[in-house]
């Protein structure tokens, strides 16, 4: 197997607080012998579990980078039992461009696993996680939100897995994250996902969707910081009491949860995030952009439940996700 060209300029296995970079050589027009310098912090103390914490898997999602910058700055080695590996901007080129995918190769990090050591920059980063960082980890927290095109009610996610022992561990970790909503999800398009790479190794994953619109809020950032601390306490890496608030358990059992736009137009949300809807209720209208006197197309809920996702932008295209309805687990 070809070696991955990425190198860490800090030790990954020594006690203490280390801030540095994952250096990915990238020769290009504006930097002949240049490199992509991906920030990383490793905080380790003695023996114990390892948590691998990532933000900006998609470059325009911000709660993760903010919570992880805060943790990397404030966490002291003596407060840790085990190891915390923090990569605030997983797809760093995408994060710097403020885009979902990498501006270099259009790589979507969450569709690139297991990656390639001799591939594009996005594939090289994925391969480094697949073969170097993930094998060190017991638990991974991967922060997502809606990016520039979607908005979400704040939730943590755990997947329905064939491995029921690991599924139970993932559900317990999701509950410890304790977002306002907790979603169980059967992933319909799991090939290439970082999530799948983690779960296939039998490791615990907590993923999230905490907001969106290409920004963050005081509320969504507070949820990210609290959830992160809770998960680290749950795994015994940090000491202290978890802050536990009420959470609504939701299921997304099938594709009836998703409503997809079928023509380009002007997007009018009819219900807001968090609203309870009945099957058949109108979620959004899509108006023509090029004429008056034509009625809008109405998009309806195919299930009863809570609106957990909606299209964010004022304009919408055929194929865009209009809204997602989560079913309340009683
Ligand atoms: Zn994402």
Boltz pocket constraint, residues with backbone or C-beta under 6 A from the ligand:
constraints:
  - pocket:
      binder: B
      contacts: [[A, 57], [A, 58], [A, 61], [A, 143], [A, 144], [A, 145], [A, 147]]
      max_distance: 6.0
